[in-house]
Amino acid sequence: MFEFSKKILSKVSFDRILFKKELKKAIHWASPSERTLLKIWCLSTFGHLYQAEILEAFNSVI
């Protein structure tokens, strides 16, 4: 699921709203260990564009 999420997020990274929506889905589908990897990957890949959105999405995970 991690690789699939990376592929989707890369494809929608042109649009802030779509990226945030897909990131929330990816976080929800991911296992706890995958969430950590996903967070690191998102921040290193898209942190310069969407850092606030990424941190907000991961902080809202229960």
CHARMM internal coordinates of N, CA and C (Angstrom, degrees):
IC EDIT
DIST 1 N 1 CA 1.4523
DIST 1 CA 1 C 1.5302
ANGL 1 N 1 CA 1 C 110.76
DIST 1 C 2 N 1.3133
ANGL 1 CA 1 C 2 N 116.39
DIHE 1 N 1 CA 1 C 2 N -30.83
DIST 2 N 2 CA 1.4620
ANGL 1 C 2 N 2 CA 120.75
DIHE 1 CA 1 C 2 N 2 CA -179.38
DIST 2 CA 2 C 1.5307
ANGL 2 N 2 CA 2 C 111.16
DIHE 1 C 2 N 2 CA 2 C -61.92
DIST 2 C 3 N 1.3184
ANGL 2 CA 2 C 3 N 116.82
DIHE 2 N 2 CA 2 C 3 N -47.26
DIST 3 N 3 CA 1.4683
ANGL 2 C 3 N 3 CA 120.51
DIHE 2 CA 2 C 3 N 3 CA -179.57
DIST 3 CA 3 C 1.5228
ANGL 3 N 3 CA 3 C 111.14
DIHE 2 C 3 N 3 CA 3 C -65.21
DIST 3 C 4 N 1.3167
ANGL 3 CA 3 C 4 N 116.78
DIHE 3 N 3 CA 3 C 4 N -39.36
DIST 4 N 4 CA 1.4595
ANGL 3 C 4 N 4 CA 120.97
DIHE 3 CA 3 C 4 N 4 CA 177.76
DIST 4 CA 4 C 1.5291
ANGL 4 N 4 CA 4 C 110.14
DIHE 3 C 4 N 4 CA 4 C -62.68
DIST 4 C 5 N 1.3146
ANGL 4 CA 4 C 5 N 116.79
DIHE 4 N 4 CA 4 C 5 N -44.08
DIST 5 N 5 CA 1.4660
ANGL 4 C 5 N 5 CA 121.43
DIHE 4 CA 4 C 5 N 5 CA 179.44
DIST 5 CA 5 C 1.5241
ANGL 5 N 5 CA 5 C 110.99
DIHE 4 C 5 N 5 CA 5 C -62.33
DIST 5 C 6 N 1.3229
ANGL 5 CA 5 C 6 N 117.03
DIHE 5 N 5 CA 5 C 6 N -41.32
DIST 6 N 6 CA 1.4590
ANGL 5 C 6 N 6 CA 120.63
DIHE 5 CA 5 C 6 N 6 CA 178.00
DIST 6 CA 6 C 1.5251
ANGL 6 N 6 CA 6 C 110.99
DIHE 5 C 6 N 6 CA 6 C -60.92
DIST 6 C 7 N 1.3177
ANGL 6 CA 6 C 7 N 115.91
DIHE 6 N 6 CA 6 C 7 N -42.07
DIST 7 N 7 CA 1.4629
ANGL 6 C 7 N 7 CA 120.42
DIHE 6 CA 6 C 7 N 7 CA -179.51
DIST 7 CA 7 C 1.5280
ANGL 7 N 7 CA 7 C 110.99
DIHE 6 C 7 N 7 CA 7 C -63.87
DIST 7 C 8 N 1.3292
ANGL 7 CA 7 C 8 N 116.73
DIHE 7 N 7 CA 7 C 8 N -45.80
DIST 8 N 8 CA 1.4649
ANGL 7 C 8 N 8 CA 121.15
DIHE 7 CA 7 C 8 N 8 CA -179.52
DIST 8 CA 8 C 1.5285
ANGL 8 N 8 CA 8 C 110.45
DIHE 7 C 8 N 8 CA 8 C -64.10
DIST 8 C 9 N 1.3142
ANGL 8 CA 8 C 9 N 117.06
DIHE 8 N 8 CA 8 C 9 N -47.60
DIST 9 N 9 CA 1.4655
ANGL 8 C 9 N 9 CA 120.50
DIHE 8 CA 8 C 9 N 9 CA -178.73
DIST 9 CA 9 C 1.5307
ANGL 9 N 9 CA 9 C 111.58
DIHE 8 C 9 N 9 CA 9 C -62.52
DIST 9 C 10 N 1.3051
ANGL 9 CA 9 C 10 N 116.84
DIHE 9 N 9 CA 9 C 10 N -36.34
DIST 10 N 10 CA 1.4624
ANGL 9 C 10 N 10 CA 119.64
DIHE 9 CA 9 C 10 N 10 CA 176.96
DIST 10 CA 10 C 1.5234
ANGL 10 N 10 CA 10 C 111.15
DIHE 9 C 10 N 10 CA 10 C -64.53
DIST 10 C 11 N 1.3278
ANGL 10 CA 10 C 11 N 115.73
DIHE 10 N 10 CA 10 C 11 N -38.40
DIST 11 N 11 CA 1.4671
ANGL 10 C 11 N 11 CA 119.82
DIHE 10 CA 10 C 11 N 11 CA -177.87
DIST 11 CA 11 C 1.5225
ANGL 11 N 11 CA 11 C 113.21
DIHE 10 C 11 N 11 CA 11 C -73.48
DIST 11 C 12 N 1.3236
ANGL 11 CA 11 C 12 N 118.03
DIHE 11 N 11 CA 11 C 12 N -27.01
DIST 12 N 12 CA 1.4719
ANGL 11 C 12 N 12 CA 120.39
DIHE 11 CA 11 C 12 N 12 CA -178.24
DIST 12 CA 12 C 1.5268
ANGL 12 N 12 CA 12 C 112.32
DIHE 11 C 12 N 12 CA 12 C -103.08
DIST 12 C 13 N 1.2989
ANGL 12 CA 12 C 13 N 117.47
DIHE 12 N 12 CA 12 C 13 N 8.41
DIST 13 N 13 CA 1.4661
ANGL 12 C 13 N 13 CA 120.62
DIHE 12 CA 12 C 13 N 13 CA -174.99
DIST 13 CA 13 C 1.5241
ANGL 13 N 13 CA 13 C 113.65
DIHE 12 C 13 N 13 CA 13 C -67.76
DIST 13 C 14 N 1.3138
ANGL 13 CA 13 C 14 N 117.96
DIHE 13 N 13 CA 13 C 14 N -8.35
DIST 14 N 14 CA 1.4656
ANGL 13 C 14 N 14 CA 120.88
DIHE 13 CA 13 C 14 N 14 CA 178.73
DIST 14 CA 14 C 1.5190
ANGL 14 N 14 CA 14 C 112.49
DIHE 13 C 14 N 14 CA 14 C -74.76
DIST 14 C 15 N 1.3503
ANGL 14 CA 14 C 15 N 117.46
DIHE 14 N 14 CA 14 C 15 N -17.25
DIST 15 N 15 CA 1.4623
ANGL 14 C 15 N 15 CA 121.52
DIHE 14 CA 14 C 15 N 15 CA -174.81
DIST 15 CA 15 C 1.5252
ANGL 15 N 15 CA 15 C 109.91
DIHE 14 C 15 N 15 CA 15 C -126.25
DIST 15 C 16 N 1.3100
ANGL 15 CA 15 C 16 N 117.23
DIHE 15 N 15 CA 15 C 16 N 120.63
DIST 16 N 16 CA 1.4666
ANGL 15 C 16 N 16 CA 123.04
DIHE 15 CA 15 C 16 N 16 CA -176.20
DIST 16 CA 16 C 1.5346
ANGL 16 N 16 CA 16 C 112.21
DIHE 15 C 16 N 16 CA 16 C -58.49
DIST 16 C 17 N 1.3179
ANGL 16 CA 16 C 17 N 117.76
DIHE 16 N 16 CA 16 C 17 N -46.94
DIST 17 N 17 CA 1.4674
ANGL 16 C 17 N 17 CA 121.38
DIHE 16 CA 16 C 17 N 17 CA -176.26
DIST 17 CA 17 C 1.5249
ANGL 17 N 17 CA 17 C 110.76
DIHE 16 C 17 N 17 CA 17 C -67.14
DIST 17 C 18 N 1.3198
ANGL 17 CA 17 C 18 N 116.55
DIHE 17 N 17 CA 17 C 18 N -44.56
DIST 18 N 18 CA 1.4596
ANGL 17 C 18 N 18 CA 121.10
DIHE 17 CA 17 C 18 N 18 CA 179.07
DIST 18 CA 18 C 1.5271
ANGL 18 N 18 CA 18 C 110.91
DIHE 17 C 18 N 18 CA 18 C -64.97
DIST 18 C 19 N 1.3250
ANGL 18 CA 18 C 19 N 116.57
DIHE 18 N 18 CA 18 C 19 N -40.03
DIST 19 N 19 CA 1.4574
ANGL 18 C 19 N 19 CA 120.78
DIHE 18 CA 18 C 19 N 19 CA 178.16
DIST 19 CA 19 C 1.5273
ANGL 19 N 19 CA 19 C 110.30
DIHE 18 C 19 N 19 CA 19 C -60.41
DIST 19 C 20 N 1.3158
ANGL 19 CA 19 C 20 N 116.43
DIHE 19 N 19 CA 19 C 20 N -46.26
DIST 20 N 20 CA 1.4642
ANGL 19 C 20 N 20 CA 120.63
DIHE 19 CA 19 C 20 N 20 CA -179.02
DIST 20 CA 20 C 1.5309
ANGL 20 N 20 CA 20 C 111.08
DIHE 19 C 20 N 20 CA 20 C -62.94
DIST 20 C 21 N 1.3228
ANGL 20 CA 20 C 21 N 116.87
DIHE 20 N 20 CA 20 C 21 N -42.12
DIST 21 N 21 CA 1.4657
ANGL 20 C 21 N 21 CA 121.93
DIHE 20 CA 20 C 21 N 21 CA 179.22
DIST 21 CA 21 C 1.5341
ANGL 21 N 21 CA 21 C 110.86
DIHE 20 C 21 N 21 CA 21 C -61.91
DIST 21 C 22 N 1.3203
ANGL 21 CA 21 C 22 N 116.64
DIHE 21 N 21 CA 21 C 22 N -47.31
DIST 22 N 22 CA 1.4637
ANGL 21 C 22 N 22 CA 120.63
DIHE 21 CA 21 C 22 N 22 CA -179.17
DIST 22 CA 22 C 1.5283
ANGL 22 N 22 CA 22 C 111.62
DIHE 21 C 22 N 22 CA 22 C -70.06
DIST 22 C 23 N 1.3100
ANGL 22 CA 22 C 23 N 117.25
DIHE 22 N 22 CA 22 C 23 N -32.48
DIST 23 N 23 CA 1.4600
ANGL 22 C 23 N 23 CA 120.25
DIHE 22 CA 22 C 23 N 23 CA 177.01
DIST 23 CA 23 C 1.5232
ANGL 23 N 23 CA 23 C 110.45
DIHE 22 C 23 N 23 CA 23 C -64.47
DIST 23 C 24 N 1.3165
ANGL 23 CA 23 C 24 N 117.05
DIHE 23 N 23 CA 23 C 24 N -42.87
DIST 24 N 24 CA 1.4643
ANGL 23 C 24 N 24 CA 120.16
DIHE 23 CA 23 C 24 N 24 CA 178.23
DIST 24 CA 24 C 1.5229
ANGL 24 N 24 CA 24 C 110.98
DIHE 23 C 24 N 24 CA 24 C -60.85
DIST 24 C 25 N 1.3306
ANGL 24 CA 24 C 25 N 117.09
DIHE 24 N 24 CA 24 C 25 N -41.43
DIST 25 N 25 CA 1.4679
ANGL 24 C 25 N 25 CA 120.74
DIHE 24 CA 24 C 25 N 25 CA 177.37
DIST 25 CA 25 C 1.5261
ANGL 25 N 25 CA 25 C 110.46
DIHE 24 C 25 N 25 CA 25 C -63.25
DIST 25 C 26 N 1.3210
ANGL 25 CA 25 C 26 N 116.05
DIHE 25 N 25 CA 25 C 26 N -44.94
DIST 26 N 26 CA 1.4633
ANGL 25 C 26 N 26 CA 120.41
DIHE 25 CA 25 C 26 N 26 CA -178.51
DIST 26 CA 26 C 1.5242
ANGL 26 N 26 CA 26 C 111.29
DIHE 25 C 26 N 26 CA 26 C -62.10
DIST 26 C 27 N 1.3120
ANGL 26 CA 26 C 27 N 116.81
DIHE 26 N 26 CA 26 C 27 N -40.62
DIST 27 N 27 CA 1.4649
ANGL 26 C 27 N 27 CA 120.98
DIHE 26 CA 26 C 27 N 27 CA 178.49
DIST 27 CA 27 C 1.5212
ANGL 27 N 27 CA 27 C 110.15
DIHE 26 C 27 N 27 CA 27 C -63.95
DIST 27 C 28 N 1.3036
ANGL 27 CA 27 C 28 N 116.18
DIHE 27 N 27 CA 27 C 28 N -41.78
DIST 28 N 28 CA 1.4663
ANGL 27 C 28 N 28 CA 121.19
DIHE 27 CA 27 C 28 N 28 CA -178.87
DIST 28 CA 28 C 1.5330
ANGL 28 N 28 CA 28 C 111.33
DIHE 27 C 28 N 28 CA 28 C -64.57
DIST 28 C 29 N 1.3239
ANGL 28 CA 28 C 29 N 117.80
DIHE 28 N 28 CA 28 C 29 N -39.32
DIST 29 N 29 CA 1.4619
ANGL 28 C 29 N 29 CA 122.22
DIHE 28 CA 28 C 29 N 29 CA -178.59
DIST 29 CA 29 C 1.5210
ANGL 29 N 29 CA 29 C 112.88
DIHE 28 C 29 N 29 CA 29 C -76.82
DIST 29 C 30 N 1.3058
ANGL 29 CA 29 C 30 N 117.88
DIHE 29 N 29 CA 29 C 30 N -26.23
DIST 30 N 30 CA 1.4636
ANGL 29 C 30 N 30 CA 121.85
DIHE 29 CA 29 C 30 N 30 CA -171.97
DIST 30 CA 30 C 1.5242
ANGL 30 N 30 CA 30 C 112.00
DIHE 29 C 30 N 30 CA 30 C -76.03
DIST 30 C 31 N 1.3221
ANGL 30 CA 30 C 31 N 114.48
DIHE 30 N 30 CA 30 C 31 N 148.64
DIST 31 N 31 CA 1.4605
ANGL 30 C 31 N 31 CA 119.95
DIHE 30 CA 30 C 31 N 31 CA 172.81
DIST 31 CA 31 C 1.5285
ANGL 31 N 31 CA 31 C 107.87
DIHE 30 C 31 N 31 CA 31 C -73.83
DIST 31 C 32 N 1.3264
ANGL 31 CA 31 C 32 N 117.38
DIHE 31 N 31 CA 31 C 32 N 164.75
DIST 32 N 32 CA 1.4761
ANGL 31 C 32 N 32 CA 119.33
DIHE 31 CA 31 C 32 N 32 CA -179.84
DIST 32 CA 32 C 1.5358
ANGL 32 N 32 CA 32 C 113.64
DIHE 31 C 32 N 32 CA 32 C -55.28
DIST 32 C 33 N 1.3123
ANGL 32 CA 32 C 33 N 117.59
DIHE 32 N 32 CA 32 C 33 N -40.06
DIST 33 N 33 CA 1.4735
ANGL 32 C 33 N 33 CA 119.29
DIHE 32 CA 32 C 33 N 33 CA 179.33
DIST 33 CA 33 C 1.5260
ANGL 33 N 33 CA 33 C 111.24
DIHE 32 C 33 N 33 CA 33 C -70.04
DIST 33 C 34 N 1.3405
ANGL 33 CA 33 C 34 N 116.33
DIHE 33 N 33 CA 33 C 34 N -36.43
DIST 34 N 34 CA 1.4652
ANGL 33 C 34 N 34 CA 119.74
DIHE 33 CA 33 C 34 N 34 CA 177.33
DIST 34 CA 34 C 1.5248
ANGL 34 N 34 CA 34 C 111.16
DIHE 33 C 34 N 34 CA 34 C -68.41
DIST 34 C 35 N 1.3254
ANGL 34 CA 34 C 35 N 117.42
DIHE 34 N 34 CA 34 C 35 N -31.29
DIST 35 N 35 CA 1.4667
ANGL 34 C 35 N 35 CA 120.62
DIHE 34 CA 34 C 35 N 35 CA 178.39
DIST 35 CA 35 C 1.5204
ANGL 35 N 35 CA 35 C 111.32
DIHE 34 C 35 N 35 CA 35 C -61.01
DIST 35 C 36 N 1.3149
ANGL 35 CA 35 C 36 N 115.40
DIHE 35 N 35 CA 35 C 36 N -41.35
DIST 36 N 36 CA 1.4606
ANGL 35 C 36 N 36 CA 119.76
DIHE 35 CA 35 C 36 N 36 CA 178.85
DIST 36 CA 36 C 1.5260
ANGL 36 N 36 CA 36 C 110.47
DIHE 35 C 36 N 36 CA 36 C -62.95
DIST 36 C 37 N 1.3290
ANGL 36 CA 36 C 37 N 115.90
DIHE 36 N 36 CA 36 C 37 N -46.55
DIST 37 N 37 CA 1.4646
ANGL 36 C 37 N 37 CA 120.09
DIHE 36 CA 36 C 37 N 37 CA 178.09
DIST 37 CA 37 C 1.5219
ANGL 37 N 37 CA 37 C 111.30
DIHE 36 C 37 N 37 CA 37 C -62.46
DIST 37 C 38 N 1.3215
ANGL 37 CA 37 C 38 N 115.86
DIHE 37 N 37 CA 37 C 38 N -40.91
DIST 38 N 38 CA 1.4605
ANGL 37 C 38 N 38 CA 120.93
DIHE 37 CA 37 C 38 N 38 CA -179.56
DIST 38 CA 38 C 1.5264
ANGL 38 N 38 CA 38 C 111.09
DIHE 37 C 38 N 38 CA 38 C -63.96
DIST 38 C 39 N 1.3156
ANGL 38 CA 38 C 39 N 116.44
DIHE 38 N 38 CA 38 C 39 N -41.50
DIST 39 N 39 CA 1.4669
ANGL 38 C 39 N 39 CA 120.36
DIHE 38 CA 38 C 39 N 39 CA 179.31
DIST 39 CA 39 C 1.5250
ANGL 39 N 39 CA 39 C 110.76
DIHE 38 C 39 N 39 CA 39 C -62.75
DIST 39 C 40 N 1.3129
ANGL 39 CA 39 C 40 N 116.33
DIHE 39 N 39 CA 39 C 40 N -46.57
DIST 40 N 40 CA 1.4646
ANGL 39 C 40 N 40 CA 120.87
DIHE 39 CA 39 C 40 N 40 CA 179.42
DIST 40 CA 40 C 1.5250
ANGL 40 N 40 CA 40 C 110.31
DIHE 39 C 40 N 40 CA 40 C -61.38
DIST 40 C 41 N 1.3294
ANGL 40 CA 40 C 41 N 116.34
DIHE 40 N 40 CA 40 C 41 N -45.61
DIST 41 N 41 CA 1.4666
ANGL 40 C 41 N 41 CA 120.38
DIHE 40 CA 40 C 41 N 41 CA -179.78
DIST 41 CA 41 C 1.5250
ANGL 41 N 41 CA 41 C 111.20
DIHE 40 C 41 N 41 CA 41 C -63.73
DIST 41 C 42 N 1.3223
ANGL 41 CA 41 C 42 N 117.20
DIHE 41 N 41 CA 41 C 42 N -45.34
DIST 42 N 42 CA 1.4673
ANGL 41 C 42 N 42 CA 121.07
DIHE 41 CA 41 C 42 N 42 CA -179.33
DIST 42 CA 42 C 1.5238
ANGL 42 N 42 CA 42 C 111.41
DIHE 41 C 42 N 42 CA 42 C -60.98
DIST 42 C 43 N 1.3120
ANGL 42 CA 42 C 43 N 116.59
DIHE 42 N 42 CA 42 C 43 N -45.93
DIST 43 N 43 CA 1.4637
ANGL 42 C 43 N 43 CA 119.62
DIHE 42 CA 42 C 43 N 43 CA -179.07
DIST 43 CA 43 C 1.5272
ANGL 43 N 43 CA 43 C 112.08
DIHE 42 C 43 N 43 CA 43 C -66.34
DIST 43 C 44 N 1.3302
ANGL 43 CA 43 C 44 N 116.62
DIHE 43 N 43 CA 43 C 44 N -38.34
DIST 44 N 44 CA 1.4650
ANGL 43 C 44 N 44 CA 118.43
DIHE 43 CA 43 C 44 N 44 CA -179.78
DIST 44 CA 44 C 1.5225
ANGL 44 N 44 CA 44 C 112.06
DIHE 43 C 44 N 44 CA 44 C -74.99
DIST 44 C 45 N 1.3311
ANGL 44 CA 44 C 45 N 117.36
DIHE 44 N 44 CA 44 C 45 N -30.67
DIST 45 N 45 CA 1.4608
ANGL 44 C 45 N 45 CA 120.81
DIHE 44 CA 44 C 45 N 45 CA -177.11
DIST 45 CA 45 C 1.5217
ANGL 45 N 45 CA 45 C 112.77
DIHE 44 C 45 N 45 CA 45 C -89.90
DIST 45 C 46 N 1.3311
ANGL 45 CA 45 C 46 N 116.63
DIHE 45 N 45 CA 45 C 46 N -42.88
DIST 46 N 46 CA 1.4630
ANGL 45 C 46 N 46 CA 120.90
DIHE 45 CA 45 C 46 N 46 CA -173.58
DIST 46 CA 46 C 1.5251
ANGL 46 N 46 CA 46 C 113.88
DIHE 45 C 46 N 46 CA 46 C -120.75
DIST 46 C 47 N 1.3130
ANGL 46 CA 46 C 47 N 117.56
DIHE 46 N 46 CA 46 C 47 N 7.30
DIST 47 N 47 CA 1.4559
ANGL 46 C 47 N 47 CA 120.99
DIHE 46 CA 46 C 47 N 47 CA -177.91
DIST 47 CA 47 C 1.5156
ANGL 47 N 47 CA 47 C 114.03
DIHE 46 C 47 N 47 CA 47 C -59.37
DIST 47 C 48 N 1.3145
ANGL 47 CA 47 C 48 N 116.83
DIHE 47 N 47 CA 47 C 48 N -32.22
DIST 48 N 48 CA 1.4680
ANGL 47 C 48 N 48 CA 120.27
DIHE 47 CA 47 C 48 N 48 CA 179.26
DIST 48 CA 48 C 1.5239
ANGL 48 N 48 CA 48 C 111.96
DIHE 47 C 48 N 48 CA 48 C -69.62
DIST 48 C 49 N 1.3284
ANGL 48 CA 48 C 49 N 117.45
DIHE 48 N 48 CA 48 C 49 N -21.74
DIST 49 N 49 CA 1.4679
ANGL 48 C 49 N 49 CA 121.99
DIHE 48 CA 48 C 49 N 49 CA 179.15
DIST 49 CA 49 C 1.5241
ANGL 49 N 49 CA 49 C 112.93
DIHE 48 C 49 N 49 CA 49 C -100.81
DIST 49 C 50 N 1.3319
ANGL 49 CA 49 C 50 N 115.50
DIHE 49 N 49 CA 49 C 50 N -45.05
DIST 50 N 50 CA 1.4632
ANGL 49 C 50 N 50 CA 120.47
DIHE 49 CA 49 C 50 N 50 CA -168.00
DIST 50 CA 50 C 1.5278
ANGL 50 N 50 CA 50 C 113.62
DIHE 49 C 50 N 50 CA 50 C -128.17
DIST 50 C 51 N 1.3023
ANGL 50 CA 50 C 51 N 118.45
DIHE 50 N 50 CA 50 C 51 N 35.02
DIST 51 N 51 CA 1.4645
ANGL 50 C 51 N 51 CA 120.29
DIHE 50 CA 50 C 51 N 51 CA -176.06
DIST 51 CA 51 C 1.5266
ANGL 51 N 51 CA 51 C 112.30
DIHE 50 C 51 N 51 CA 51 C -56.79
DIST 51 C 52 N 1.3114
ANGL 51 CA 51 C 52 N 117.82
DIHE 51 N 51 CA 51 C 52 N -46.04
DIST 52 N 52 CA 1.4695
ANGL 51 C 52 N 52 CA 121.00
DIHE 51 CA 51 C 52 N 52 CA -178.28
DIST 52 CA 52 C 1.5229
ANGL 52 N 52 CA 52 C 110.87
DIHE 51 C 52 N 52 CA 52 C -62.62
DIST 52 C 53 N 1.3226
ANGL 52 CA 52 C 53 N 117.61
DIHE 52 N 52 CA 52 C 53 N -42.52
DIST 53 N 53 CA 1.4590
ANGL 52 C 53 N 53 CA 121.68
DIHE 52 CA 52 C 53 N 53 CA -179.50
DIST 53 CA 53 C 1.5255
ANGL 53 N 53 CA 53 C 111.34
DIHE 52 C 53 N 53 CA 53 C -66.35
DIST 53 C 54 N 1.3182
ANGL 53 CA 53 C 54 N 116.48
DIHE 53 N 53 CA 53 C 54 N -40.50
DIST 54 N 54 CA 1.4624
ANGL 53 C 54 N 54 CA 120.89
DIHE 53 CA 53 C 54 N 54 CA -179.87
DIST 54 CA 54 C 1.5234
ANGL 54 N 54 CA 54 C 110.20
DIHE 53 C 54 N 54 CA 54 C -64.44
DIST 54 C 55 N 1.3214
ANGL 54 CA 54 C 55 N 116.83
DIHE 54 N 54 CA 54 C 55 N -49.05
DIST 55 N 55 CA 1.4670
ANGL 54 C 55 N 55 CA 120.08
DIHE 54 CA 54 C 55 N 55 CA -179.35
DIST 55 CA 55 C 1.5232
ANGL 55 N 55 CA 55 C 111.37
DIHE 54 C 55 N 55 CA 55 C -63.93
DIST 55 C 56 N 1.3154
ANGL 55 CA 55 C 56 N 117.28
DIHE 55 N 55 CA 55 C 56 N -39.71
DIST 56 N 56 CA 1.4643
ANGL 55 C 56 N 56 CA 120.98
DIHE 55 CA 55 C 56 N 56 CA 178.17
DIST 56 CA 56 C 1.5255
ANGL 56 N 56 CA 56 C 110.86
DIHE 55 C 56 N 56 CA 56 C -62.55
DIST 56 C 57 N 1.3218
ANGL 56 CA 56 C 57 N 117.29
DIHE 56 N 56 CA 56 C 57 N -44.37
DIST 57 N 57 CA 1.4654
ANGL 56 C 57 N 57 CA 121.25
DIHE 56 CA 56 C 57 N 57 CA -178.99
DIST 57 CA 57 C 1.5272
ANGL 57 N 57 CA 57 C 111.05
DIHE 56 C 57 N 57 CA 57 C -63.45
DIST 57 C 58 N 1.3226
ANGL 57 CA 57 C 58 N 116.97
DIHE 57 N 57 CA 57 C 58 N -43.60
DIST 58 N 58 CA 1.4617
ANGL 57 C 58 N 58 CA 119.42
DIHE 57 CA 57 C 58 N 58 CA -178.89
DIST 58 CA 58 C 1.5269
ANGL 58 N 58 CA 58 C 111.99
DIHE 57 C 58 N 58 CA 58 C -73.36
DIST 58 C 59 N 1.3056
ANGL 58 CA 58 C 59 N 118.39
DIHE 58 N 58 CA 58 C 59 N -31.47
DIST 59 N 59 CA 1.4641
ANGL 58 C 59 N 59 CA 120.62
DIHE 58 CA 58 C 59 N 59 CA 178.31
DIST 59 CA 59 C 1.5170
ANGL 59 N 59 CA 59 C 112.46
DIHE 58 C 59 N 59 CA 59 C -72.98
DIST 59 C 60 N 1.3266
ANGL 59 CA 59 C 60 N 117.64
DIHE 59 N 59 CA 59 C 60 N -21.17
DIST 60 N 60 CA 1.4627
ANGL 59 C 60 N 60 CA 120.41
DIHE 59 CA 59 C 60 N 60 CA -179.50
DIST 60 CA 60 C 1.5233
ANGL 60 N 60 CA 60 C 112.75
DIHE 59 C 60 N 60 CA 60 C -87.15
DIST 60 C 61 N 1.3324
ANGL 60 CA 60 C 61 N 117.86
DIHE 60 N 60 CA 60 C 61 N -1.47
DIST 61 N 61 CA 1.4631
ANGL 60 C 61 N 61 CA 121.80
DIHE 60 CA 60 C 61 N 61 CA 179.52
DIST 61 CA 61 C 1.5192
ANGL 61 N 61 CA 61 C 109.44
DIHE 60 C 61 N 61 CA 61 C -73.24
DIST 61 C 62 N 1.2980
ANGL 61 CA 61 C 62 N 114.91
DIHE 61 N 61 CA 61 C 62 N 132.98
DIST 62 N 62 CA 1.4781
ANGL 61 C 62 N 62 CA 119.93
DIHE 61 CA 61 C 62 N 62 CA 179.23
DIST 62 CA 62 C 1.5042
ANGL 62 N 62 CA 62 C 109.65
DIHE 61 C 62 N 62 CA 62 C -94.92
END
COOR INIT
IC SEED 1 N 1 CA 1 C
IC BUILD
